[in-house]
């Protein structure tokens, strides 16, 4: 029994704990495989200390033959895809598993089912759960039971104090392959979804977005302002304390200011690292893309976006109630581009892969031109079914159209919350082309390069010379959004103002990030409004053909 420590980046990594987690020991299944196969991912969170405590307790019960484990831990293992091997392993050891999910996850902004306040039972941000694992002397068919408790901390305390354990309080759930969820999930009626290709199988070269860990230094609205900061950072006549205070920089476990400045002084061609990044939806900014400045450059994949390219953007998991997490970019992308909510990290899937110009060795000679980031077998399969040879762009735009179908998003909502989205490829070539054409229209709108953006549906109005973004107020009856007392944008319908991509209300977020600044790009904002307005129209056209497209699918 216990309340083990939670530490995602564990210091307790040694030969014993590695063997405990990664190997089958004394009849217990490794946490690093599921259904007999390796998980096939980085699995960082399986190194969390509480996971090791649970694994140790499981092993002890297995070797003793019977017993009970009772622990209160981080509740992330209940539904995170990375922990699916752990969940299956626990089911193979224990006959009865009782999960009391106390929630309180402020990182996920959890609320009660009716939208009320949900508090943690501890002074932490990570939600917690009490688990009882029972192994009987005589093995039984494993059963898993679940109970949710939301609300204020005192309400949870009162319930825990006044209730003894009673199996009748719990609801039995049926964890099933491949995820073995320890929470209720409505997935039984759409098993066909599992037969479709995941987006990371269609575009195998992919990565999460750039993490600067110091946006104020590395990213700026204007290139000249960014250049001045970099020159200041590089100036060896300025002491570290001045740089630290002036640029508001902090050290972390991998980045030390003094060390990085010394290394950066040796970079002679420092002027070539200025680039652009899609920082938030429709918000392209300047970035100094260099290893001494940026914490995680993701260069092995991002270098392809420094060339002429387009990348599809999604999230692997979401903590939001709706999956609205798809976009495109022709630039580098930020890790929080689509959302800054926990779990909702932005993945980019470049359409093309370019040869590495910095590698001149013999092993790199096979690639001299850009190549599609799509397996050849997928082209061959689609060509055989369609009797036509689809281009890489055809495939990307088809997928983009599917991802903007409201029907697709609602029907497969439970799956879209938990893992990479999967793609149903229609077997009808005409529908493939129609969906792709609509997907291209969307992509052109979202890249702000569509001729349909002119003339814009919104106008920038006001009588004064004050263009500073001071207070953002939307007036639905006027269909206007005010940036101060006198200046406003008009022609913004409520559904456009409230339109979300990922974790952001797009139009509000764009203005909020410019609060205190001069609104010097009003035409750009009007084009964003137009793009969102036309997106709503195109989504309806997509839904008109989506049901027919899914009737007969390509069998991979």
Secondary structure as GFF3:
##gff-version 3
##sequence-region A 1 556
A	DSSP	alpha_helix	15	22	.	.	.	ID=ss1
A	DSSP	beta_strand	33	34	.	.	.	ID=ss2
A	DSSP	beta_strand	37	38	.	.	.	ID=ss3
A	DSSP	three_ten_helix	44	47	.	.	.	ID=ss4
A	DSSP	alpha_helix	49	64	.	.	.	ID=ss5
A	DSSP	beta_strand	67	74	.	.	.	ID=ss6
A	DSSP	three_ten_helix	76	78	.	.	.	ID=ss7
A	DSSP	three_ten_helix	81	83	.	.	.	ID=ss8
A	DSSP	alpha_helix	84	93	.	.	.	ID=ss9
A	DSSP	beta_strand	96	103	.	.	.	ID=ss10
A	DSSP	three_ten_helix	106	108	.	.	.	ID=ss11
A	DSSP	beta_strand	128	135	.	.	.	ID=ss12
A	DSSP	beta_strand	143	148	.	.	.	ID=ss13
A	DSSP	alpha_helix	153	162	.	.	.	ID=ss14
A	DSSP	three_ten_helix	167	169	.	.	.	ID=ss15
A	DSSP	beta_strand	171	173	.	.	.	ID=ss16
A	DSSP	three_ten_helix	188	195	.	.	.	ID=ss17
A	DSSP	beta_strand	197	198	.	.	.	ID=ss18
A	DSSP	alpha_helix	199	202	.	.	.	ID=ss19
A	DSSP	beta_strand	207	208	.	.	.	ID=ss20
A	DSSP	alpha_helix	215	218	.	.	.	ID=ss21
A	DSSP	beta_strand	219	220	.	.	.	ID=ss22
A	DSSP	alpha_helix	223	234	.	.	.	ID=ss23
A	DSSP	alpha_helix	240	246	.	.	.	ID=ss24
A	DSSP	alpha_helix	257	264	.	.	.	ID=ss25
A	DSSP	three_ten_helix	270	273	.	.	.	ID=ss26
A	DSSP	beta_strand	274	280	.	.	.	ID=ss27
A	DSSP	beta_strand	283	288	.	.	.	ID=ss28
A	DSSP	alpha_helix	299	302	.	.	.	ID=ss29
A	DSSP	three_ten_helix	303	306	.	.	.	ID=ss30
A	DSSP	beta_strand	311	315	.	.	.	ID=ss31
A	DSSP	beta_strand	326	329	.	.	.	ID=ss32
A	DSSP	beta_strand	332	333	.	.	.	ID=ss33
A	DSSP	beta_strand	346	350	.	.	.	ID=ss34
A	DSSP	beta_strand	352	353	.	.	.	ID=ss35
A	DSSP	three_ten_helix	362	364	.	.	.	ID=ss36
A	DSSP	beta_strand	371	372	.	.	.	ID=ss37
A	DSSP	alpha_helix	376	386	.	.	.	ID=ss38
A	DSSP	alpha_helix	392	403	.	.	.	ID=ss39
A	DSSP	alpha_helix	406	411	.	.	.	ID=ss40
A	DSSP	alpha_helix	413	416	.	.	.	ID=ss41
A	DSSP	beta_strand	422	423	.	.	.	ID=ss42
A	DSSP	alpha_helix	429	446	.	.	.	ID=ss43
A	DSSP	three_ten_helix	451	453	.	.	.	ID=ss44
A	DSSP	beta_strand	459	461	.	.	.	ID=ss45
A	DSSP	beta_strand	473	475	.	.	.	ID=ss46
A	DSSP	beta_strand	480	482	.	.	.	ID=ss47
A	DSSP	beta_strand	488	490	.	.	.	ID=ss48
A	DSSP	alpha_helix	494	497	.	.	.	ID=ss49
A	DSSP	beta_strand	500	501	.	.	.	ID=ss50
A	DSSP	beta_strand	504	505	.	.	.	ID=ss51
A	DSSP	alpha_helix	506	512	.	.	.	ID=ss52
A	DSSP	alpha_helix	522	549	.	.	.	ID=ss53
###
